[in-house]
């Protein structure tokens, strides 16, 4: 079977997107993992299926590069909005369902996307680190500089330690300077450093607000990832509750293609 796909990226975080409104894509872990494999497949940090939903414009199903169902992906959500626009499912605004609930998105004139994110509470302060769920679980550690950190080695240690090994956690190393926040992220499910992580930028901005003891209710942060810049907006209701959260950044189509499922993985293999 051959299935059309589109390749998109949001600040270097790249995804395979498939229009699955006809339920043509087999949701097998090995098939998805091989599609995302950078040597034997198409190559991506994750795979996104766009499916029908009775109450919203569409449903976004996100799978990590290891083939397992993921949680919310902010960069993927922006790409899903552009892809759905290209499919003529939406015009410039949308409400869609994802793993963590309903999201809204607005496509700007420059094709950047402003995406709503879930409210954040239950923030845990550890030794020089903040742990929270921004749609996906995140660990944020502040450093004087992140330029020379071995993100894979250090991130993997934290992701696999006793506290987080069962479900995993995304690990972010963040520094603060006059231009904003600098971030590098080790992503669970990809098990590598990625060029950008949308939910990670939200976690970094909220953690920075707490670390800097910023008292403004409405706050905005510019977050510099390896793959580009993302703006984060939110309302700080208290030191433990943040809402009206948005991320804004680019989402770009790279190319189109056809997945030959028989060459990716025999479908009778589990």
Backbone as CSV, one residue per row, in Angstrom:
resi,resn,N_x,N_y,N_z,CA_x,CA_y,CA_z,C_x,C_y,C_z
1,UNK,0.839,-1.200,0.000,0.000,0.000,0.000,0.873,1.248,0.000
2,UNK,0.462,2.248,-0.758,1.178,3.513,-0.819,0.324,4.620,-0.210
3,UNK,0.934,5.402,0.661,0.213,6.453,1.383,0.944,7.776,1.210
4,UNK,0.254,8.818,0.749,0.901,10.134,0.620,1.241,10.718,1.991
5,UNK,2.324,11.475,2.040,2.701,12.175,3.269,3.297,13.528,2.914
6,UNK,3.375,14.383,3.913,4.065,15.670,3.791,5.101,15.746,4.907
7,UNK,6.208,16.362,4.616,7.251,16.577,5.627,7.244,18.060,5.995
8,UNK,7.140,18.341,7.291,7.136,19.712,7.808,8.173,19.824,8.916
9,UNK,8.545,21.059,9.218,9.330,21.279,10.427,8.915,22.591,11.073
10,UNK,9.028,22.628,12.388,8.835,23.857,13.154,10.106,24.134,13.918
11,UNK,10.843,25.148,13.511,12.155,25.487,14.083,13.054,24.253,14.204
12,UNK,13.107,23.474,13.126,14.016,22.338,13.070,13.492,21.053,13.664
13,UNK,12.373,21.093,14.347,11.713,19.904,14.890,10.859,19.337,13.758
14,UNK,11.249,18.193,13.171,10.644,17.767,11.909,9.694,16.590,12.082
15,UNK,8.666,16.583,11.211,7.566,15.632,11.352,7.091,15.130,9.999
16,UNK,6.646,13.883,10.000,5.896,13.312,8.887,4.422,13.529,9.189
17,UNK,3.688,14.130,8.254,2.253,14.359,8.458,1.456,13.592,7.419
18,UNK,0.413,12.912,7.886,-0.428,12.085,7.026,-1.884,12.464,7.244
19,UNK,-2.605,12.664,6.137,-4.055,12.868,6.190,-4.700,11.499,6.387
20,UNK,-5.131,11.227,7.604,-5.674,9.905,7.925,-7.176,9.953,8.168
21,UNK,-7.862,10.874,7.519,-9.307,10.982,7.706,-10.049,9.769,7.162
22,UNK,-9.397,8.995,6.302,-10.008,7.765,5.786,-9.477,6.522,6.485
23,UNK,-8.715,6.725,7.565,-8.175,5.615,8.361,-7.376,4.622,7.520
24,UNK,-6.474,5.161,6.708,-5.683,4.310,5.819,-4.329,3.932,6.421
25,UNK,-3.913,4.643,7.471,-2.567,4.426,7.993,-2.586,3.396,9.120
26,UNK,-1.768,2.349,9.039,-1.719,1.342,10.109,-0.931,1.871,11.305
27,UNK,-1.554,1.891,12.459,-0.923,2.486,13.646,-0.102,1.435,14.396
28,UNK,0.866,0.888,13.683,1.753,-0.112,14.261,3.057,0.556,14.682
29,UNK,3.513,0.220,15.870,4.699,0.880,16.420,5.901,0.742,15.501
30,UNK,6.143,-0.454,14.957,7.318,-0.657,14.109,7.205,0.099,12.793
31,UNK,6.011,0.184,12.246,5.812,0.942,11.005,6.144,2.410,11.233
32,UNK,5.619,2.977,12.320,5.857,4.395,12.614,7.333,4.642,12.904
33,UNK,7.945,3.768,13.698,9.366,3.930,14.020,10.225,3.866,12.767
34,UNK,9.911,2.950,11.849,10.704,2.847,10.626,10.474,4.027,9.694
35,UNK,9.269,4.567,9.680,9.029,5.791,8.901,9.908,6.929,9.415
36,UNK,10.064,7.018,10.732,10.827,8.112,11.336,12.333,7.867,11.322
37,UNK,12.759,6.646,11.010,14.186,6.309,11.031,14.934,7.116,9.970
38,UNK,16.050,7.723,10.357,16.757,8.632,9.445,17.676,7.918,8.460
39,UNK,17.861,6.624,8.609,18.658,5.857,7.651,17.778,5.009,6.740
40,UNK,16.823,4.307,7.335,16.017,3.348,6.583,14.632,3.854,6.207
41,UNK,14.255,5.010,6.730,12.924,5.539,6.453,12.976,6.948,5.905
42,UNK,11.936,7.707,6.190,11.869,9.103,5.743,12.750,9.967,6.628
43,UNK,12.678,9.707,7.927,13.442,10.484,8.896,12.622,11.608,9.488
44,UNK,12.428,11.577,10.810,11.665,12.631,11.481,11.774,12.457,12.986
45,UNK,11.466,13.541,13.704,11.380,13.482,15.164,10.056,12.896,15.627
46,UNK,9.081,12.816,14.718,7.786,12.269,15.076,6.882,12.167,13.863
47,UNK,5.753,11.505,14.042,4.763,11.342,12.974,3.417,11.818,13.489
48,UNK,2.700,12.567,12.653,1.415,13.153,13.037,0.337,12.689,12.069
49,UNK,-0.740,12.157,12.612,-1.913,11.800,11.826,-2.998,12.843,12.057
50,UNK,-3.603,13.303,10.967,-4.757,14.205,11.041,-6.005,13.372,10.797
51,UNK,-6.906,13.359,11.785,-8.101,12.532,11.691,-9.353,13.364,11.942
52,UNK,-10.490,12.799,11.576,-11.769,13.471,11.789,-12.107,13.542,13.277
53,UNK,-12.840,14.597,13.634,-13.385,14.712,14.991,-14.776,15.322,14.886
54,UNK,-15.714,14.786,15.651,-17.100,15.236,15.551,-17.286,16.685,15.974
55,UNK,-16.524,17.146,16.950,-16.773,18.455,17.544,-15.766,19.535,17.158
56,UNK,-14.658,19.139,16.537,-13.606,20.105,16.220,-13.169,19.951,14.771
57,UNK,-12.330,20.855,14.313,-11.915,20.829,12.909,-11.190,19.538,12.555
58,UNK,-10.400,19.028,13.481,-9.690,17.767,13.269,-9.127,17.292,14.601
59,UNK,-8.594,16.080,14.586,-7.847,15.573,15.738,-6.417,15.307,15.306
60,UNK,-5.485,15.717,16.141,-4.060,15.509,15.889,-3.571,14.361,16.771
61,UNK,-3.092,13.295,16.132,-2.488,12.180,16.860,-0.985,12.241,16.645
62,UNK,-0.244,12.343,17.737,1.204,12.493,17.635,1.912,11.239,18.140
63,UNK,2.865,10.756,17.331,3.675,9.599,17.694,5.139,10.008,17.754
64,UNK,5.832,9.559,18.795,7.259,9.810,18.901,8.024,9.019,17.843
65,UNK,9.293,9.355,17.674,10.125,8.679,16.679,10.321,7.203,16.988
66,UNK,10.114,6.803,18.242,10.232,5.383,18.585,8.974,4.596,18.241
67,UNK,7.972,5.281,17.691,6.743,4.628,17.255,5.639,4.583,18.278
68,UNK,5.918,5.026,19.483,4.903,5.022,20.536,4.089,6.311,20.527
69,UNK,2.847,6.196,20.965,1.997,7.378,21.063,2.630,8.394,21.992
70,UNK,2.708,9.643,21.535,3.297,10.698,22.342,2.240,11.528,23.032
71,UNK,2.697,12.515,23.769,1.788,13.475,24.388,1.711,14.692,23.461
72,UNK,1.447,15.873,23.986,1.321,17.044,23.133,2.685,17.474,22.611
73,UNK,2.700,17.936,21.367,3.913,18.459,20.736,3.591,19.844,20.196
74,UNK,4.202,20.881,20.779,3.887,22.249,20.374,4.322,22.578,18.963
75,UNK,5.543,22.191,18.594,5.992,22.427,17.222,5.150,21.624,16.240
76,UNK,4.802,20.399,16.625,3.943,19.576,15.788,2.553,20.158,15.635
77,UNK,2.043,20.789,16.685,0.732,21.427,16.606,0.709,22.565,15.601
78,UNK,1.784,23.348,15.556,1.859,24.423,14.561,1.919,23.843,13.151
79,UNK,2.696,22.770,12.976,2.767,22.125,11.665,1.420,21.522,11.273
80,UNK,0.707,20.956,12.239,-0.612,20.379,11.964,-1.585,21.447,11.487
81,UNK,-1.479,22.651,12.054,-2.361,23.746,11.632,-2.093,24.124,10.179
82,UNK,-0.817,24.257,9.805,-0.481,24.603,8.419,-0.889,23.480,7.472
83,UNK,-0.632,22.242,7.848,-1.007,21.091,7.026,-2.513,21.054,6.804
84,UNK,-3.286,21.296,7.850,-4.746,21.291,7.726,-5.233,22.434,6.852
85,UNK,-4.530,23.559,6.908,-4.833,24.665,5.997,-4.552,24.245,4.557
86,UNK,-3.428,23.563,4.331,-3.091,23.096,2.983,-4.101,22.070,2.477
87,UNK,-4.691,21.301,3.397,-5.731,20.330,3.037,-7.096,20.988,2.841
88,UNK,-7.169,22.291,3.111,-8.406,23.077,3.028,-9.435,22.637,4.061
89,UNK,-8.939,22.112,5.172,-9.827,21.815,6.295,-10.177,23.081,7.066
90,UNK,-9.257,24.025,7.070,-9.434,25.263,7.825,-9.003,26.436,6.958
91,UNK,-9.309,27.642,7.438,-8.798,28.844,6.773,-7.604,29.364,7.565
92,UNK,-7.814,30.347,8.419,-6.675,30.903,9.153,-6.751,30.653,10.655
93,UNK,-7.880,30.175,11.124,-8.010,29.845,12.547,-8.601,28.447,12.684
94,UNK,-8.300,27.799,13.791,-8.797,26.439,13.991,-8.899,26.118,15.470
95,UNK,-9.776,25.178,15.779,-9.840,24.529,17.092,-9.735,23.034,16.828
96,UNK,-8.769,22.392,17.453,-8.570,20.970,17.202,-8.285,20.227,18.498
97,UNK,-8.490,18.927,18.455,-8.259,18.074,19.613,-6.875,17.450,19.522
98,UNK,-6.187,17.383,20.660,-4.892,16.710,20.757,-4.871,15.856,22.017
99,UNK,-3.743,15.262,22.296,-3.601,14.345,23.435,-4.034,14.983,24.747
100,UNK,-3.696,16.263,24.929,-3.946,16.931,26.212,-5.190,17.803,26.209
101,UNK,-5.998,17.725,25.147,-7.229,18.508,25.103,-7.312,19.396,23.877
102,UNK,-8.151,20.417,23.971,-8.446,21.288,22.828,-7.413,22.403,22.718
103,UNK,-7.000,22.672,21.482,-6.078,23.768,21.194,-6.676,24.656,20.110
104,UNK,-6.313,25.922,20.142,-6.641,26.838,19.055,-5.349,27.243,18.370
105,UNK,-5.464,27.604,17.102,-4.291,28.076,16.364,-4.724,29.141,15.375
106,UNK,-3.858,30.120,15.189,-4.086,31.167,14.197,-2.867,31.245,13.294
107,UNK,-3.101,31.185,11.988,-2.020,31.283,11.010,-1.843,32.745,10.632
108,UNK,-0.665,33.282,10.888,-0.371,34.676,10.589,-0.053,34.865,9.106
109,UNK,0.016,36.124,8.687,0.273,36.424,7.277,1.626,35.907,6.808
110,UNK,2.600,35.842,7.716,3.927,35.338,7.344,4.034,33.822,7.473
111,UNK,2.880,33.155,7.673,2.790,31.696,7.814,3.342,31.171,9.136
112,UNK,3.687,32.069,10.043,3.952,31.608,11.404,2.611,31.284,12.063
113,UNK,2.661,30.545,13.149,1.431,30.076,13.793,1.481,30.405,15.275
114,UNK,0.368,30.950,15.774,0.214,31.181,17.209,-0.717,30.110,17.744
115,UNK,-0.205,29.290,18.652,-0.894,28.094,19.125,-1.146,28.178,20.621
116,UNK,-2.390,27.905,21.022,-2.692,27.878,22.457,-2.186,26.584,23.073
117,UNK,-1.786,26.681,24.335,-1.296,25.530,25.078,-2.117,25.375,26.360
118,UNK,-2.024,24.218,26.985,-2.804,23.964,28.195,-2.253,24.781,29.361
119,UNK,-3.126,25.064,30.322,-2.689,25.744,31.541,-1.722,24.853,32.314
120,UNK,-0.874,25.490,33.103,0.170,24.758,33.830,0.070,25.037,35.321
121,UNK,0.051,23.997,36.114,0.103,24.090,37.568,0.964,22.971,38.113
122,UNK,0.965,22.787,39.413,1.716,21.707,40.051,3.178,21.711,39.619
123,UNK,3.827,22.845,39.814,5.239,22.981,39.455,6.098,22.574,40.649
124,UNK,7.015,21.664,40.402,7.877,21.139,41.462,9.261,21.767,41.356
125,UNK,9.727,22.337,42.434,11.072,22.919,42.477,12.036,21.914,43.087
126,UNK,13.067,21.572,42.316,14.115,20.690,42.806,15.420,21.475,42.913
127,UNK,16.550,20.784,43.074,17.836,21.456,43.152,18.139,22.142,41.822
128,UNK,17.979,23.455,41.776,18.263,24.246,40.578,17.512,23.737,39.352
129,UNK,16.354,23.139,39.557,15.571,22.630,38.434,14.086,22.740,38.749
130,UNK,13.291,22.846,37.685,11.842,22.946,37.791,11.237,21.803,36.982
131,UNK,10.227,21.155,37.540,9.562,20.043,36.873,8.084,20.376,36.739
132,UNK,7.553,20.217,35.529,6.152,20.569,35.275,5.656,19.846,34.039
133,UNK,4.346,19.889,33.819,3.744,19.315,32.622,3.117,20.438,31.815
134,UNK,3.615,20.652,30.612,3.115,21.706,29.725,2.373,21.102,28.533
135,UNK,1.790,19.938,28.752,1.235,19.119,27.682,2.086,17.886,27.504
136,UNK,3.348,17.996,27.858,4.311,16.905,28.003,5.131,17.195,29.258
137,UNK,5.670,16.165,29.905,6.441,16.395,31.127,7.828,16.965,30.831
138,UNK,8.233,17.963,31.618,9.514,18.632,31.376,10.282,18.879,32.661
139,UNK,11.594,18.756,32.530,12.572,19.065,33.570,13.405,20.216,33.028
140,UNK,13.482,21.319,33.756,14.217,22.509,33.308,15.340,22.799,34.289
141,UNK,16.573,22.781,33.789,17.746,23.083,34.612,18.431,24.328,34.054
142,UNK,18.695,25.291,34.907,19.358,26.525,34.477,20.873,26.394,34.609
143,UNK,21.565,26.920,33.591,23.019,26.902,33.543,23.523,28.295,33.174
144,UNK,24.759,28.589,33.561,25.357,29.866,33.156,25.516,29.921,31.644
145,UNK,25.866,28.796,31.037,25.992,28.680,29.587,25.591,27.270,29.191
146,UNK,24.951,27.149,28.029,24.561,25.820,27.544,25.353,25.420,26.304
147,UNK,26.328,26.232,25.932,27.042,26.010,24.673,27.812,24.699,24.643
148,UNK,28.387,24.307,25.762,29.285,23.151,25.758,28.746,21.972,26.558
149,UNK,27.461,21.988,26.855,26.854,20.867,27.577,26.715,19.663,26.644
150,UNK,27.035,18.490,27.137,26.762,17.255,26.408,25.302,16.888,26.688
151,UNK,24.419,17.422,25.853,22.983,17.304,26.106,22.524,15.849,26.085
152,UNK,23.064,15.061,25.168,22.644,13.660,25.084,23.054,12.903,26.343
153,UNK,24.297,13.064,26.758,24.779,12.341,27.941,24.083,12.805,29.213
154,UNK,24.041,14.121,29.423,23.448,14.653,30.647,21.933,14.489,30.649
155,UNK,21.314,14.732,29.497,19.867,14.584,29.411,19.415,13.156,29.612
156,UNK,20.170,12.229,29.051,19.811,10.814,29.180,19.894,10.346,30.630
157,UNK,20.871,10.849,31.373,20.997,10.482,32.786,19.751,10.887,33.569
158,UNK,19.285,12.107,33.332,18.106,12.594,34.052,16.852,11.870,33.583
159,UNK,16.695,11.722,32.273,15.514,11.072,31.711,15.367,9.635,32.225
160,UNK,16.492,8.958,32.467,16.459,7.554,32.865,16.731,7.320,34.344
161,UNK,16.772,8.398,35.138,17.035,8.161,36.556,15.803,7.548,37.235
162,UNK,15.953,7.163,38.464,14.905,6.406,39.161,13.579,7.154,39.218
163,UNK,13.634,8.466,39.318,12.408,9.258,39.458,11.583,9.287,38.177
164,UNK,12.239,9.193,37.005,11.530,9.418,35.742,11.592,8.250,34.767
165,UNK,12.316,7.196,35.086,12.593,6.159,34.092,11.339,5.465,33.577
166,UNK,10.306,5.329,34.415,9.121,4.571,33.997,8.397,5.243,32.837
167,UNK,8.119,6.533,32.953,7.392,7.253,31.903,8.285,8.179,31.096
168,UNK,9.479,8.450,31.593,10.386,9.352,30.889,10.025,10.805,31.107
169,UNK,10.962,11.681,30.805,10.739,13.117,30.915,11.634,13.817,29.904
170,UNK,11.182,14.937,29.384,11.997,15.761,28.496,12.892,16.645,29.353
171,UNK,14.147,16.761,28.978,15.125,17.476,29.797,15.620,18.703,29.040
172,UNK,15.468,19.874,29.663,15.843,21.143,29.041,16.947,21.818,29.840
173,UNK,17.979,22.260,29.136,19.044,23.055,29.734,18.879,24.482,29.224
174,UNK,18.803,25.442,30.142,18.419,26.811,29.790,19.406,27.802,30.390
175,UNK,19.758,28.813,29.597,20.527,29.949,30.111,19.757,31.222,29.794
176,UNK,20.024,32.261,30.555,19.328,33.541,30.413,20.345,34.613,30.066
177,UNK,20.037,35.421,29.041,20.877,36.579,28.742,19.984,37.745,28.341
178,UNK,20.580,38.819,27.867,19.817,40.035,27.571,18.889,39.875,26.375
179,UNK,19.107,38.850,25.537,18.261,38.654,24.363,17.079,37.739,24.638
180,UNK,17.075,37.077,25.782,15.996,36.148,26.100,16.531,34.882,26.728
181,UNK,15.904,33.763,26.392,16.291,32.462,26.928,16.943,31.630,25.832
182,UNK,17.968,30.891,26.193,18.606,29.937,25.288,18.302,28.537,25.801
183,UNK,17.951,27.632,24.891,17.495,26.314,25.326,18.069,25.218,24.448
184,UNK,18.398,24.109,25.088,18.734,22.868,24.392,17.965,21.749,25.088
185,UNK,17.414,20.828,24.292,16.468,19.850,24.833,16.812,18.429,24.429
186,UNK,16.770,17.544,25.413,16.817,16.099,25.177,15.377,15.599,25.253
187,UNK,14.885,15.020,24.149,13.481,14.607,24.086,13.318,13.112,24.308
188,UNK,12.424,12.763,25.210,12.058,11.359,25.389,11.316,10.907,24.132
189,UNK,11.397,9.640,23.816,10.732,9.129,22.615,11.597,9.275,21.388
190,UNK,12.300,10.404,21.277,13.322,10.564,20.241,14.642,10.019,20.791
191,UNK,14.856,10.241,22.082,16.052,9.819,22.821,17.320,10.433,22.238
192,UNK,17.193,11.670,21.827,18.301,12.450,21.282,18.041,13.917,21.593
193,UNK,19.042,14.743,21.346,18.807,16.183,21.361,18.060,16.555,20.091
194,UNK,17.040,17.384,20.210,16.330,17.895,19.041,16.636,19.379,18.873
195,UNK,16.381,19.878,17.674,16.701,21.272,17.388,15.749,22.245,18.066
196,UNK,14.594,21.742,18.501,13.607,22.606,19.144,12.540,21.735,19.782
197,UNK,11.888,22.255,20.808,10.773,21.557,21.462,9.778,22.611,21.927
198,UNK,8.583,22.602,21.356,7.597,23.637,21.668,7.138,23.617,23.109
199,UNK,6.770,22.437,23.616,6.351,22.367,25.016,7.521,22.661,25.953
200,UNK,8.739,22.383,25.483,9.925,22.710,26.267,10.148,24.205,26.398
201,UNK,9.835,24.958,25.339,9.988,26.417,25.426,9.006,27.002,26.431
202,UNK,7.804,26.426,26.502,6.833,26.878,27.506,7.368,26.606,28.908
203,UNK,7.885,25.410,29.119,8.440,25.062,30.429,9.597,25.983,30.793
204,UNK,10.452,26.288,29.818,11.596,27.169,30.074,11.139,28.566,30.460
205,UNK,10.131,29.090,29.754,9.645,30.443,30.033,8.993,30.522,31.412
206,UNK,8.187,29.533,31.756,7.548,29.527,33.079,8.602,29.399,34.177
207,UNK,9.566,28.522,33.972,10.633,28.363,34.959,11.435,29.650,35.111
208,UNK,11.688,30.346,34.000,12.424,31.615,34.065,11.632,32.659,34.836
209,UNK,10.314,32.688,34.627,9.470,33.623,35.358,9.586,33.405,36.862
210,UNK,9.619,32.142,37.261,9.746,31.820,38.683,11.153,32.116,39.197
211,UNK,12.146,31.752,38.422,13.538,31.969,38.851,13.849,33.455,39.003
212,UNK,13.330,34.268,38.061,13.579,35.709,38.083,12.609,36.453,38.991
213,UNK,11.635,35.711,39.533,10.610,36.302,40.402,9.908,37.470,39.711
214,UNK,9.564,37.256,38.448,8.886,38.296,37.671,7.443,38.429,38.163
215,UNK,7.052,39.633,38.538,5.736,39.855,39.141,4.673,40.316,38.141
216,UNK,5.067,40.607,36.902,4.091,41.017,35.895,3.093,39.888,35.662
217,UNK,1.823,40.259,35.503,0.831,39.213,35.275,0.937,38.662,33.860
218,UNK,0.999,39.548,32.873,1.113,39.118,31.480,2.573,39.199,31.054
219,UNK,3.115,38.065,30.630,4.541,37.994,30.333,4.785,37.421,28.936
220,UNK,5.915,37.806,28.363,6.330,37.328,27.045,7.822,37.035,27.084
221,UNK,8.207,35.901,26.510,9.614,35.509,26.462,9.984,35.108,25.039
222,UNK,11.184,35.486,24.633,11.743,35.018,23.371,12.722,33.900,23.705
223,UNK,12.465,32.727,23.137,13.275,31.551,23.448,14.065,31.154,22.210
224,UNK,15.387,31.101,22.350,16.277,30.751,21.246,16.617,29.263,21.325
225,UNK,16.103,28.482,20.394,16.475,27.071,20.271,17.507,26.934,19.152
226,UNK,18.110,25.772,19.033,19.094,25.567,17.971,18.470,25.746,16.594
227,UNK,17.182,25.406,16.466,16.520,25.474,15.171,15.822,26.781,14.876
228,UNK,15.812,27.714,15.819,15.147,28.992,15.589,14.488,29.515,16.852
229,UNK,13.784,30.626,16.698,13.197,31.332,17.840,11.698,31.062,17.960
230,UNK,11.241,30.958,19.195,9.823,30.809,19.503,9.461,31.823,20.574
231,UNK,8.323,32.494,20.387,7.812,33.404,21.403,6.824,32.653,22.295
232,UNK,6.913,32.919,23.579,5.999,32.311,24.550,5.277,33.422,25.294
233,UNK,3.956,33.318,25.378,3.128,34.294,26.086,2.329,33.553,27.153
234,UNK,2.112,34.191,28.296,1.238,33.589,29.298,0.805,34.621,30.328
235,UNK,-0.226,34.236,31.080,-0.684,35.006,32.233,-0.273,34.255,33.492
236,UNK,0.423,34.952,34.375,0.870,34.355,35.635,-0.162,34.676,36.705
237,UNK,-1.019,33.710,37.000,-2.057,33.912,38.003,-1.492,33.811,39.417
238,UNK,-0.492,32.941,39.587,0.179,32.767,40.876,1.499,32.072,40.606
239,UNK,2.241,31.787,41.651,3.525,31.107,41.460,3.359,29.638,41.090
240,UNK,2.125,29.157,41.150,1.886,27.750,40.818,0.829,27.553,39.739
241,UNK,0.353,28.650,39.134,-0.663,28.488,38.088,-0.471,29.530,36.993
242,UNK,-0.343,29.028,35.753,-0.140,29.862,34.574,-1.182,29.465,33.533
243,UNK,-1.856,30.462,32.949,-2.813,30.151,31.891,-2.686,31.148,30.745
244,UNK,-3.644,31.078,29.797,-3.576,31.885,28.567,-2.197,31.746,27.926
245,UNK,-1.737,30.505,27.829,-0.398,30.232,27.306,-0.460,30.046,25.787
246,UNK,0.446,30.717,25.092,0.562,30.588,23.641,2.031,30.469,23.262
247,UNK,2.291,29.719,22.196,3.595,29.770,21.554,3.390,30.255,20.130
248,UNK,4.372,30.978,19.619,4.276,31.529,18.266,5.605,31.324,17.557
249,UNK,5.531,30.729,16.374,6.749,30.481,15.622,6.437,29.913,14.252
250,UNK,7.476,29.660,13.458,7.279,29.193,12.084,6.880,27.726,12.009
251,UNK,6.254,27.373,10.909,5.963,25.979,10.557,6.041,25.908,9.041
252,UNK,6.921,25.079,8.528,7.220,25.102,7.096,7.138,23.715,6.479
253,UNK,6.530,23.660,5.298,6.523,22.426,4.517,7.876,22.264,3.836
254,UNK,8.399,21.040,3.867,9.700,20.761,3.264,9.537,20.011,1.944
255,UNK,8.777,18.916,1.950,8.551,18.171,0.710,7.377,17.222,0.886
256,UNK,6.925,16.667,-0.236,5.859,15.663,-0.254,6.435,14.346,-0.755
257,UNK,5.762,13.256,-0.440,6.222,11.964,-0.918,5.182,10.885,-0.727
258,UNK,5.593,9.667,-0.994,4.733,8.497,-0.863,5.413,7.491,0.052
259,UNK,4.696,7.017,1.055,5.191,5.945,1.913,4.800,4.607,1.288
260,UNK,5.796,3.785,0.983,5.550,2.423,0.522,5.587,1.517,1.750
261,UNK,4.425,1.189,2.278,4.363,0.465,3.545,5.032,-0.903,3.475
262,UNK,4.967,-1.562,2.319,5.581,-2.882,2.199,7.095,-2.816,2.364
263,UNK,7.704,-1.712,1.948,9.158,-1.590,2.091,9.547,-1.058,3.466
264,UNK,8.622,-0.342,4.113,8.904,0.165,5.461,8.865,-0.971,6.478
265,UNK,7.826,-1.789,6.406,7.698,-2.898,7.363,6.557,-3.802,6.918
266,UNK,6.787,-5.104,6.797,5.673,-6.016,6.507,4.573,-5.849,7.546
267,UNK,3.347,-5.685,7.094,2.257,-5.348,8.000,1.843,-6.507,8.898
268,UNK,2.321,-7.726,8.616,1.981,-8.840,9.501,2.939,-8.965,10.668
269,UNK,3.923,-8.043,10.750,4.824,-8.031,11.898,4.270,-7.107,12.960
270,UNK,4.233,-7.539,14.197,3.731,-6.720,15.300,4.843,-5.880,15.876
